[in-house]
Amino acid sequence: MTNESKKASTDARSGARKSIRYLPVAPLPENLPAGRLAIADMANAFGVTHRTLHFYEEKGLLTAARVGPMRVYGPDEIQQMAVVNTCRETGMPVAVIQELLERLSSAESQDEADTIFRTAMTARKRELAAQQSTIRRQMQQINELLDFTGALESETNDNTPQANLTSAELRCLALMAEGYPTSRIARALEVEPGEVQVMEKNIIAKFNSNNRFQAVAKAVMLGIVGH
């Protein structure tokens, strides 16, 4: 690690940060008191705790001046808190906000600062969209599992097999339950692989299933084949 990297790492841990000359526009709380704010007013305005403000200062996300023993926040600190608060409300990790503030401290104009902020928000939007897609897919998988297990319970409680299998299909199903591939089932039954494929499709259809796994699972639940 270079000396500059070590210094940057040390500064980040100690909360040191270059001042930010140009802060992006971020929404301020309604009915914000005028002038500098004491820590209690700052916490109330943004709906956070004193501990949260102390944490932000420790992480270098925020600074405060002191009037005697009391922390106070001026207009620049209030606007920086608005930026940090907006980022936190979108779920942005503290480490990412630290990096964002580092980039903002290097901005040489208000337009550049606003562009940096919008770029960060756009990146966070993409992350949330990806998470949303993943959550929808996982919810769909859960729904399919619940529907499938519900159907199995209904069939098991009814205690009446829903499939009318031939003897060849029963033998094929037993081998499917053992995890045999189509080619090995064909050898075991001494038939062509194409015939086994037809039997497998018929078995899947008779169990109202979508694939081999579901058909075998239903057969096990119904006691048609062993575990």
Sequence and secondary structure as in RCSB ss.txt:
>XXXX:A:sequence
MTNESKKASTDARSGARKSIRYLPVAPLPENLPAGRLAIADMANAFGVTHRTLHFYEEKGLLTAARVGPMRVYGP
DEIQQMAVVNTCRETGMPVAVIQELLERLSSAESQDEADTIFRTAMTARKRELAAQQSTIRRQMQQINELLDFTG
ALESETNDNTPQANLTSAELRCLALMAEGYPTSRIARALEVEPGEVQVMEKNIIAKFNSNNRFQAVAKAVMLGIV
GH
>XXXX:A:secstr
  HHHHHHHHHHHHT     SS       TT  SS EEHHHHHHHHT  HHHHHHHHHTTS   EEETTEEEE H
HHHHHHHHHHHHHHTT  HHHHHHHHHHHHT  SHHHHHHHHHHHHHHHHHHHHHHHHHHHHHHHHHHHHHHHHH
HHHHHHHHT  S    HHHHHHHHHHHTT  HHHHHHHHTS HHHHHHHHHHHHHHTT SSHHHHHHHHHHTTSS
  
